[in-house]
């Protein structure tokens, strides 16, 4: 792939700079920490936007030497493979989470979400999704998890922050410390990030 220069590249740079102003500190830190994922996401978005409506319907395009059209499940698998390290994240639906934690209805799950007891966000398809790793071995939300969602802009931003290695936590992820019961350290780090302290 050749580097693009000139006026269009400067225009794109300006758009990215402007977009960054609307992101939370946790989002900016996550993007800066993962430049390859940013490049992949931009390439995929550019490929999809360059399609006509008929081509775009029901398929996603994966960037590469030769762009190819694949179904949505294959696109998701490839995107995870290109942008994530480790095993793919297990995301539960409202019904699945309710069953796992012993709640009677999906409404109870959404009540927990509104109260900040769990982390979740709107999925690509209809409804919310909830990362399974926020539950302990008994199937209950990790102690201290309720300290994080309220300090960050949205559920996805909270999860990105929880699963990012932070220098303020000596290279540990906040989620790993919550598993160990170190809720005070996580709460202090979340408050520091909310105030723009990335140290």
N, C-alpha and C positions, 0 to 999 in steps of 0.2 A: 504494500500500500504506500503510495507517495504522499508526502506532506503537502497540504494545501496552503497557499499563501495568498496575499493580496487582500482586496477589499472585502470579499465574502468571508474570508477567515477572520478578519477584524470585526466584521458584523456579528459573526457567531460568537466570538470572544466577548463582545459587549453583551449579547443576549445571555450568555452563561454567567457573566458577572452580575447582571441585573437579577437573574433567577436566584443566585446565591444569597442575595439580600433578603429573600423571602423565606429562606430555610432556617431551621432552628440551629443553634450551635452544635447539637448532637448530630444532626444531618450533615452539616458542613464537615465536622471532624471525621465522620464515617466515610464521606466521599473522598476527602483528602487522603485518608488512610488506605483507600482501595482504588487507585487510579486506573488499573486495568479493568475493573468492573465498570467504571464510568465510561471508559472508551468503548467497551463492548455494548453498553446500554445505548450510547449515542449512535453507534454503527447500526444496531438493530432498529432503533427508532427511525434513522434516516432511510434505511431500506424499506420499512413499512410505509413511511410517508411518501416515498417516491413511487409506490404502486398506485394503480388506479383503483377505484372503489370495488370493481368486480374481483380483482386480484386479492384485495385486502380482506374480503368477506370470508370468514371461517378459517383463515390461515394466518400464520405468523411467519415472518422471514428472519432467518438467521444469517448474520453477516459472515463473510469469509472471502476467500479468493473468488469464488463464484457463488453468488447469492442463490439459495434454493428455497423452495416453498415447502413447508411441512405443516402437519396438523398441530392443533394447540397443545396436545399432550406431549408430543415430541419436542415442540418449541420450548415448553416449560422445562423438560428434562435437559435439553441442551443449554438453556440459559442458566440453570442451576449448576451444570457441569462447568460452564465457563466462568461463572462469577462467584461461586461459593466454595469454601474449603470445608473439608469434613463431610459428614453425612448430610443429606438434604434435611431441612427443617420439617418436622412433623407438625402440620397445622390441623387443628380440630374444628369441626363445625360447632355451632351452638348446641345441637342435639348430642353430638359426640362428647363435648365437654360436660354437658349436664349428666350424661350417663356415667362418665368417668369419675366425677366428683360426688355423685349421688344426689343431684338436684332433680326435682320432679319435672320441671319445665324449662324450655329454652328462655322463657321470660326471666327466670331466676338468674340465668347466666348473664343476661343483659343488665339486670339489676346490679350484679357484682361488677360488671364493666363500668356502669355509671358511677358506682361508689369507689372505683379505683382499686378494687381488690384483685383484679386480673388485668392482663394486657391483651388487647385484641384490636383488630382494625377491619375495615371493609375489604373483602377479598376481591379478586379479579372478576369472579362470578358473583351471583347474588348472595348476600348475607355476609356475616362477619366470620373471621377466622381467628383462632387462638393457639399460640404455640404450646405444644405439649410440655416442653421443658420447664415451663413456669410452675409445674406441679411437682410436689415432693413424692417420695416413695409411697405415701399413703393416698396419693391422688388429691391432695389439698394444695391450694396456692401457697407458694413459698412465703415464709415469714419475712416481712419487710418489703414484699413486692408492692404493697399498697403505698409505699413512700415514693415510688418512682413515677407512675403514670401522671399524677397531678403536677409533677415538677417539669414535665416535658410537654411538647405541643400536642402530640397525638400518640396513639397506640403503636404505630409502626416506628415512629421516632424513638419511643420508649424501648421497644424491643431491639432496635439497632444499637442503642446506647447500652442496654443490658448485656449484649453479646459482643461488644467491642472491647479489646484489651486497652486499658487506660494506664497512662504513666502515673496518674494520681493514685492508682491502686497497685503500683509496682508491677504493671504489666498484666494484672489479672483482669478478668471480666467481672463486672458487677454481679452477673448471674452466678458465677462460680462462688463468689463470696456470700451471696444469699444462701446458696446450698450449704455453706459451712456455718451459717448463722451469724455472719459478720454484718448485721444490718446497719449499725451506726456508721461504719466506714462507707457503705453504699449510699446512705442518706446524705452524708457530707459531700461525697463526690457528685451526687446528683444536684445538690444545691449549688456547688461550685460551677458545674457546667451550665446550670440555668443562668448564673450570673456572668457567664462568659469566661470562666477560668478554666483553661485547658491544660494547666500544669499538672 
